[in-house]
Amino acid sequence: MKAGDVRPYAFVLAVRDMDATAAYFRDALGFDVNWAEADDWRLLSRGQVRVMIGNCPGVTPAQEIGDHSYFGYLEVDDIHALHAELSRRGAIIRQPPADKPWGQREMLIATPDGHRMMVGQTLASAATA
C-alpha cells in the first residue's frame, strides 16, 4: 500500500441506545463487541465487516429516514446458512433470501433503530456468465 491509499475500515452508525444496539449486533447478528469500555463508541466486528456505532440519543431514528437507512451491502458464500443462523438468533429479517434479476440472491436485515443492510450471494449462473 502506498502513502495516501485509502482502504475501507468500518460502517459508522449513529444510534439512540448504544448498549442495546451493541447487544443486538452481538446476540442477533453474531458480531464481536470491541471497544466495550469506550464512552461514546463501540466497534463491532464479524469476519471482515466492522461497524462503529456512536451514542447519539437525540438522533432521528433510522426507520424515519426511509431509504437513507441503508448503510451497507454485504456478500456471503451461503446466504441460506446465514439466514438460518440469524433467524435462530432472533435477527430482524425484513426480506428472506430471494433471487434477483441482477444475478444475486439477497436478504434484508435491520437493526432495532431501523438501519438496514442488504446481504447478497452471487448466483451460480451469474458467476459463470
N, C-alpha and C positions, 0 to 999 in steps of 0.2 A: 504494500500500500504506500502511495506517495503522500507527501505532505499536502494537505488541502483536500485529499479524497474524503468523501463522505460515505458512511455506511449506516444502515438502519440500527437504531438502538431499542426504542420502545414506543408503543402507542401511549398517549397521555390522555387521561380522562379526568374531568372534574366531577366529583361525586358528593352527594349530600351527606352520606354517612360512611366515612372511610372504613371503619371497622366492620360494619355489616357487609360492605362491598368486598372487602378483602376476604371475609369468611365465605361469601358466596363463590368467589373465584377459587378458593381453596377447596371447599366442600362439594360444590356442584360442578365446577369445571376442571378440577384436578390440578390447579396451579399451586406452586410453592409460594409462600409469602416470605419475601425478603424485606429488608429494611423495616422489620417489625417494630423497632424501637424509635423510628424517626417520628418527629412531631406531626407533620402535616402531609407526609408522603408514605406510600407503600409501593414497593416494587414486587410485582407478581410475575412468575415465570413458569412456563411449561414448554419443554423442548427448547426450540429456538425462538419462541414467542415471549416477549416481555411486554407487560402493561404497567405503566406508572399511574397510580391513582392519587389525586390530590384532594385533600379535605376542603371542600367548598360548600358548607352547609346552606348558604343562601343562593346557590346557583339554580337556574331554571332546570327542572327535571328533564332528562334527556327524552322521555316519552312525549314531552310537549314541544319538541323541536322537529318533529316529523322526520323527513328523510335525512336531515342533518345528524341524526342519532347514529347512523352507520359510522363505524370507525375502522373497520378492517376486513380484509378478505384473507382467510387462512386456507392453506392447502394441506390435504391429508391423502394418504395412500388407501385407506379403508374407511370410508365415511360411515358405513353401516356399523362397524365395530365402535367407532367414536359415538355414533348416535345411541347405540345400546348402552355404552358406559355412561354417557351424560344423562340418559333417561333414568338409569338406576340411581344416579347421584341426585336427581331432582332438579336438573338444569331447566331453565326456561327455554324451551324449543318452540319457536314461533312457526316454523315450517320444517317438517321432517324431510329427509333426503328425497329429492326428486330430480329426474333427468331434465336438462335444459337444452334448447336447440343449439346453443353455442358450444356444446361438447363437454359440459360439466354436469356432475351430479352435485347438487347443493342443498344445504340446510341452513336455516336462520336461527341463531341463538341470541338471546337477550339477557340483560342484567336486570336486577330489581329496579335500578334507576331508569331503565329504558334504553341504554346503549345497546346497539345491535352489531353483530358481526356475522358475516356470511362465511361458511366453511364449504369448500369445494373439493371434489375429486375429479380428475380428468377421466372421461370415459375412454374405454379401450379403443373404440372406433375413432375418437378424436386424436388419440395419442399416435395412432398409426397412419393418420391422414397426412 
